Amino acid sequence: MENIFSDDYFMKKALQEAQAAFDRGEVPVGAIVVIDNKIIARAHNLTETLNDVTAHAEMQAITSAADFLGGKYLKKCTMYVTLEPCQMCAGALYWSQISKIVYGARDHERGCIHLNTKLHPKTEMTGGVLEQECSEIIKRFFIQQRNLN
């Protein structure tokens, strides 16, 4: 029997969060946290809504997952995020000791890989899951923003 709980399955859930951000006028990045094939946190960017530069999807998801688990460490958890984490989010993920990060699109300017940001030694990272879909929603958002201004 095929396992429906694939990286693609969970990235589609993160893309739903990215769409919620898009609909609110936020940069469309979505994130979810999963443990044992169960989604324990869903989040998207809220930097404009909260007027807070730290309100990235990953930061919101870390807080929500930690609250759900009743502790600050996200061991045995996987975060699915539509865009490669930035340096700030990678730092927070380091401290959370998350087991795995799966991202969709690369951020060639501000991403943690480009900036050589260290993750926790036990954190595994995989990229390029539904990369085209994750990249497309960001491109659509910025095209829309340019046309509005």
N, C-alpha and C positions, 0 to 999 in steps of 0.2 A: 504494500500500500504506500502510495506517495505521501510524503510529508508536505502538507499545504503551508506549513509555517517556514517558508523559505526567506532568504534575504529579500527577494523581490516582493513577497507578500508584506513584510514589515515596512519596506521602503515605500510601498504604496500608501501605507497608513501615515508615514511621515509626510508624504506628498499631500495628503488630505490636510494636514496641519499647515503646510506651506500655502495651500490654496486659501485656508482661513486667514492667514496673514495677508496674502494678496488682496483678498476681499476687504480687509480693514485698512488698506493703504500702507501696510508694513512690508519691508523687504521680505519676500516669500521664502523663508527658511522654516522648515518644520523638523521636529525631533520627537522621537518616542523612546521610552526605555522599556526593555523586555527582560523578564526573568522566567525561565522555564516555559517559554512560548506564551507567556501572559504579558499583555501590555499593562504596565503599572504607572506609566506617566505619558502624557501627551502635551506637547507645547509648540508654540510658534513665536516668532519674533514679536515683541511688544515694546520696542524702543520708542516708537512714536506715541503710542497709546499711554505709556507710563512716563514719557519724557525722561527716559533712563537709558544711558548708553550701555549699561550692563544687562539689559533685559533681552538678551539673545535667546533663541529657542533652546539652545543647549543648557544655558544657566537656569531657565525656567524648568526644564525637564529634570535637571539634577536635583533642584529643590523639591519638586513634586515627588520624585522617586524616593529621595531620602525620607521625606515625610511619610510616604506609604510604608516604607520598610522600618521606620522607627530608628534610623541610625544614619550616620553620615557617609558610610562606605557603600559603594555600589558593586561589591564583589559578586561575581556570578551574573552580572547584568550586562546587557548589550544595548548601546545607544545606536539608533538609526537616525541619521541626520542627512538632510537633502544637500547640504553644502559642507565641504571640508571645514572643520572647526577653525576658528581664528586662534590667535595666540592666547587671548584671555580665556576663551572656552577650553582650549587644550590644557591650560594651567589648572582650571577648576576640575576638569576631568582627571588630570593627574592626581590631584588631592583626593578625589572621590574613589580612587583606586578601581575605577570601572574595568571590567574584564575585557570588553571588546567595544570598538567603535566601528560602525559601518557607515560610510558616507556615499553620497551620490556623485555630485559634481565637484571637481577641484576648484579651489580658489587660488589662482596663480599669482595673485598679488598679496593677499592678506592671510592666506591659509597657513596652518601650522607646519605643513611639510615644507612649503617655500621658505618659511622663516626659521626652519630647523628647530622648532619647539619640541622639547622632550616630553614624551608621555611616560606614565608610570612603567617601570620595567616589565610588569606583568600584563600590561594592556596590549592587546592585539588590535591592529587596525587594517581594515579592508576598504578599498575604494572602488568607485566606478559602477556601483549597483544602480541600475536605472539612470545612468549618467545623463543620457539624452533628455529624458523627461525632467530631471532635476535641473539641468542647465536651461532648458527651454522656459520654465516658469520664471526664472530670474531674468532671462533676456526679455521676455514679454513684459514683465513689470517695469524694467528700465526704459523700454521703448515707450510704454504708456506714460511714464513719468515725464519723459522728454516731450511728448506730444501735448501734455497738460501745461507745460511751462512755456 
